[in-house]
């Protein structure tokens, strides 16, 4: 029995792909977030005959709670995970983020009894960023998650596993080089997309999707920080690719939508993962974004798509990620 601990739609999709690599295993999907968007996606996968998951569990949703309330709910969820893993005699636990307190908590308590494998947490496996921890944050996490909580600065370097599953296995950051890399086959998502029809019917429009030819992924508004120059530059870049069948997608955590002077024909609901569009839009030929994970997955799922990053144009810099973009053939726009 394998156990997949997921928090985001991206995690759920990669859990689906990795689980299909183990057809002889029974699989449990555990979803930390119970938000409506995540629940609909998971339910549509779970009900489809191609689903690799025998059981799906939803934990307490901490979205919108205070910081300490979130920590408390995560700690409670960790005990729920312990119960599920022991009840089903789980052999391997797959996790995405070993920085998270709840993950460290249940892995520390279960480590001697189960195998652990990492799955990439998006661009964190390829960029150059590292987490800074203040003394207050460290103390708070040890209080809520136990003395075994450790200060990890790069996701996947906590030492809980020597294996990581990635979408671009030869391009991960150097801190992960000591791990055994396993490639996630894109065909595990692409070969049976029947469940997506029901998902799109519930969250958007099945008729709209085939008409989309290009997608613009907008950054979170905090990235621009009210900088008129950066916003103007972004508007110019977007205007260059403003075609009739262009769809726009706001950041999943965007609360106050800013149009950036862009008037698309289609606006994609924020809850829909960009990967769904890559899997379903047969005429899609162009994806434009900043430093988003969705640019990496565009090249993973659809080598025929022209992928463009406007990250340099709005002052976002990450040499590790730029090097990866270059290797993948992603065009970088500086103006």
N, C-alpha and C positions, 0 to 999 in steps of 0.2 A: 504494500500500500504506500503510495506517494502522496505528499501533502504540499499544496501550493498556497503560500501566504501572500495575498495580493491586496494592494491599496488603491490602484488607479485603473482606468480602462486599459492603459498600455500594459500594465502588469497582467491583467486578465487575458489579453490577446496573446502575450508571450507565454503565459502559463498554458494556454490552449495549444500553442505550437510545440512546446517542449513535451507536454503530456502525450501528444500524438507520436512522439519518438519512442514511447514505452507502451506499445499496444497490449502487452501482456500484463501490465500492472493496473491495479485499480487506483483511481485518483480521486483525491478530495480537494476541492477548491474552497479556500477560506478567504472571504472578502472583508477587509477591515471596515471599509466605508459602506454605509447602507443608504447613501444618497440615491435619489430617484434615477439619475442618469446611469449610475453604476449598476443599480438593481435591474433596470430594464435590459441592459447589455448582457448581464450575467444570466438573467432568466431566459432570454432568447437563445443563448448558447446551450444552457442546461436542457431545454426542452427539445432541441434538435437531435435527430438520430445520430449525427456525426460527433456529438459532444463526447469528449474523453473522460468526463467527470461523473462518477457514480453518486457523489454527494456534494452539496454546496452549503456552506455555512456563512451567515452574515453576523458580524460583530457590531458593537455599539458605534454609532456614528458620532465622532467628536467635532465635526465641522461646525464652526460658529461658536464654540465654547471658549471659555477663558483658557489661558495657557495651562494653569494648574489643573483645571477640570479635564482638559485634553489628556494630560499626563495620567490623571487618575483613571480615566476611562481606558487608556491604553494598558495600564497595569492590570486592570480587571480583565481586559481582553486577553492578556497574556496567560492568565490562569485558565480562561476558557480554551485557549489553544492547547495548553497542557492536558486538559481533560480529554479533548478530542483525539489528540495524538496517542494518548495512552489507551483510550477506549478502542481505537481501531488498530492498534499495534503497528503504527506507521514505521516504515523502513527508512524513507528519505524525506527530508523537509527541504523545499525550495523557497528561498527568500530573495528579495530584491535589494533591501536596504539594511545593512547591519549597523548603521549608525543609530537607527530608531531604537528607542528605549524598550518598547515591548518586544521587539525581535531579539535584542540582546538578552532580555529577561528569560524568555522561554528557551532560547538556544542554550543559555548557560545551565539551565535546569535539566535540559534533555540531552545535552551533547554526548554524554557517555552511552546513551541508549539508541541514538539514531544517527544516520549519515546526514550531512548538510551539503547542499549545492547552492551556489549563487546563480541568479539570472540577472543580466545587466539592468540597471535602473536608468535606461535612456542614455542621454548624452554624458552623464556622469562617468561612464566607462571610457569616454574618449576625450573629454575636455581637460583643462589644467587647473580646475578649481579645487579648493580644499576648505574644509569646514573649520572655522575658528570657534573656540570655546572659551567663554568667560568663566571665572571662578564660580560665579553665582549659578550659571547653567550646569556646571559639573556637579555642584553640591545638590541642586534640585533634582537632577536625574538619579543620583545615587540614593536620594531619599525616596523617590517614587518607584524606581525600578530595581533597587537593591545594590549592595556594595560591589557586585560583579560588573556593574555598568562600566564601560571603558571609553576613554576619549579617543574615538576614531575620527580621523580627518578626511579620509578618502573612502568612499563606499566600496566595499569588497575587500578591504585590507584588514578586517578584524581577526582573521585567523580561524574563523569557524569552519571554513571549507578550503579545500585545495582545488576546487573545480568551479568554473564559471561558464555559463551559457551566454553567448553573445550573437548579435546580428551581423557583426563585421569582425570576425575573430582575429584577423591579422592586424587590426588597427587600434587595439585598445591601448590605454595609457600605460606608461612604463611601470607604474606602481602595481599593476596587475600582471606583470610579465611572469611572475613565479607560479601563477595558477595554471592549471590544465584547462585550456580553452576548448570549448565544444561549440560548433557552429549550429545556430538555430536555422533549420531549413525553411526558407520562405514558402515553399510549396505546402508545408503543413497548414498554413493559413489559406493559401490560394486555391487548393485543390477542391475544397467543398465550402462554398460561401452561401449555401442555401438559407442558413439562419439569418443572414444579413437582411433579406427581404422583409422578414417579420419585424426585425429591429427598426428598420427605416420607416416602416408603416406606423410604428408606435411613436417614434420620436421626431419624424420629419415628413418626408414625402418620397415615396419610391419612384414616382414619375419624374421628379426634378433631377435626381442624381445622374441619369444617363446624358443629360444635356450639358453637364459641366465639362469644360475643356481646360480651365486653369484655376488654380486655387492660390489665394493670398492669405498667409498666416500672419496675423498681426501680433506684435509683442505686447506684453502687459504694459499698460500706460505708465507705470512707475519707471520703466526703462528709459522713457524719454524725459522724465523729470521736468516737465513743463519747458523743455528746451525748444524754442521756436525753430532754431536752425536744424536740429535733428528731425523735428516733426516735418518741416518743409522738405528736407532731403528725402524722408520716407515717402511723402506725398509724390515727389517727382519720380522716385523709383517705381512706385506702384502705378502711377499714371502711364509709365512706359509700357506696362503690360496690361492695361485696362482694356480688355476685349469684351465682346458681347456676352460670351458664355463664361465669364469669370465669377467665381464664388469667393466670398470673404469669410474668414473664420477668426473670431476674437479669441484671445487667450482664455483657457478654461477657468481661470480664477479672476477674470476681469469683472468688476462690479459696475463700473461707470463707463459705459461704452463711449468711445470717442471715434468719430467717423474718419478722422485723418483726411478729410476732403475727398474721400473715396466713395463712389456710388455704385455698388456692384449690382449685378442682375439678381444674384442669389446671396442670401446670408445663411451660412451654415450654423445650426444650433451649437452652442459652445460645448455641450455635453458629448457631441459626436467625435470620436477619435479620428484624426486625419487618416489613419490607416484604413478605416472603413471606406473612405473615398477612393484610396488607391486600389482597394480590392474590388470595388464595384463600378467605378467610373471608367468604362472602356475607352472613352474618347479623351480622357485626361492626358494632357501632354506637357503641362508646365506647373511647377510648384514653386512658390516664392515665400521665403521666410527669413528670420534673422539667424539665431544660433540654435534653433529648435531641434529637439529629437526627431520631429516629423520630417526634417530634411534627410536625416540618416535613414529613416525607415522607407522614405520614398525610393531611395536607391536600392534598398534591400528587397522591397516588394515589386518594384517596377523599374527595371533598368532602362526602359524606353522613355521615361519621363525626364524632361529637362528641368533640373533643380537649380535654383538661384538663391543665394544668400545676400541679403542687403545689410547683414551685420556690420561690415566695415563702414557702410554709408551712414549709419546712425551711431558710430563711435563704440561699437561693441567689439572687444578684442579678446581672442583666446587662441594663442598660437597652436596649441595642441589640436583644437577643433578645426582650425583653418588648414592644418596639415592633413587632417583626415578628410576634410571636404575636397582638398586638392587631389588626394589619392582616389577619391570616389568620382571625380569629375563634376563636382558641384561648382558652379560659377559664382564668384564673389564680386559683388558690385560695391565700388567705393564711392560712387557719386550718382 
